[in-house]
Amino acid sequence: MSKLQEVKAMVEQGKTKLIAGKVQEALDEGNKAEDILQSMIDAMGVIGDRFSAGEIFVPEMLIAAKAMSLGVDVLKPHLAGESTSSLGTCVIGTVEGDLHDIGKNLVAMMLEGTGFNIVDMGVDVSPEKFLNAAKENKDVKLVALSGLLTTTMPKMEETVKLIKDSGLPVKVIVGGAPVSEEYAAQIGADGYAPDAGSAAVKAKELVNG
Ligand code: B1M
């Protein structure tokens, strides 16, 4: 088994005590941080499929997510570049009713590396909380909404509407597995990105006009 396969298997099995060491071994062996990350994302895909098939339940999903987060911590310095330019502040969070945060955390990491000052609101963030954070923090240029559940997509729409109706001069970017470019346009978001790397590129584009 290659190191990347071992990393993937450890996330699937929720090996929270061993994953950091295995990710470090994969790095030391010369694997690219992006490839190691992809192996962990693939593992979460497997976990999702097993959950859908009724083979595993919420506790197993949770432990796999914990393992992935610990693995990402090791990768962090290798993934996000150190930017010296400042693009302003980005308020980021997962929409109300949704507790998934791995994708959101990856996006926050990439945005920070690209030059944004990050205000991370966490998960289950109401539209009002997003708006208040956009108003109360200094130099907010971007609000970034993550959503993984189809059931909470209407909350994403509500949040975009509230921010746009407020007239604040901020751009809104959205993403997450059930979100598409078409949906983003339909709910009035300024931008959409399918993954964390492209979110950083799109975000920079949006705030630079
Ligand atoms: Co949940 N879950 N989960 N879950 N979970 C999914 C999302 C699901 C697809 C699994 C499945 O059924 N196959 C399904 C959603 C179905 C749907 O709505 N279409 C699901 C469900 C049903 C649920 C519960 C309802 C289960 C239950 O209780 N019966 C429940 C809901 C709880 C809630 O939120 N209220 C639930 C709970 C959980 C856990 C808490 C146990 C755990 C999350 C722990 C955590 O995040 N800390 C969990 C997990 C781990 C998953 C899966 C297995 C993995 C998610 C993940 O982290 N992926 C997931 C299945 C799957 O994704 N295949 C599943 C890795 C991550 C890197 O990808 O977050 O997609 P992702 O982020 C990507 C892109 O989407 C994008 O960039 C990232 C990659 O670079 N992206 C953005 C994300 N945000 C972005 C924002 C942007 C731009 C891009 O701009 C701002």
Boltz pocket constraint, residues with backbone or C-beta under 6 A from the ligand:
constraints:
  - pocket:
      binder: B
      contacts: [[A, 40], [A, 41], [A, 44], [A, 45], [A, 46], [A, 47], [A, 48], [A, 49], [A, 51], [A, 52], [A, 58], [A, 59], [A, 61], [A, 62], [A, 64], [A, 65], [A, 97], [A, 98], [A, 99], [A, 100], [A, 101], [A, 102], [A, 103], [A, 104], [A, 106], [A, 107], [A, 143], [A, 144], [A, 145], [A, 146], [A, 147], [A, 148], [A, 149], [A, 150], [A, 151], [A, 173], [A, 174], [A, 175], [A, 176], [A, 177], [A, 178], [A, 192], [A, 193], [A, 194], [A, 195], [A, 196], [A, 197], [A, 199]]
      max_distance: 6.0
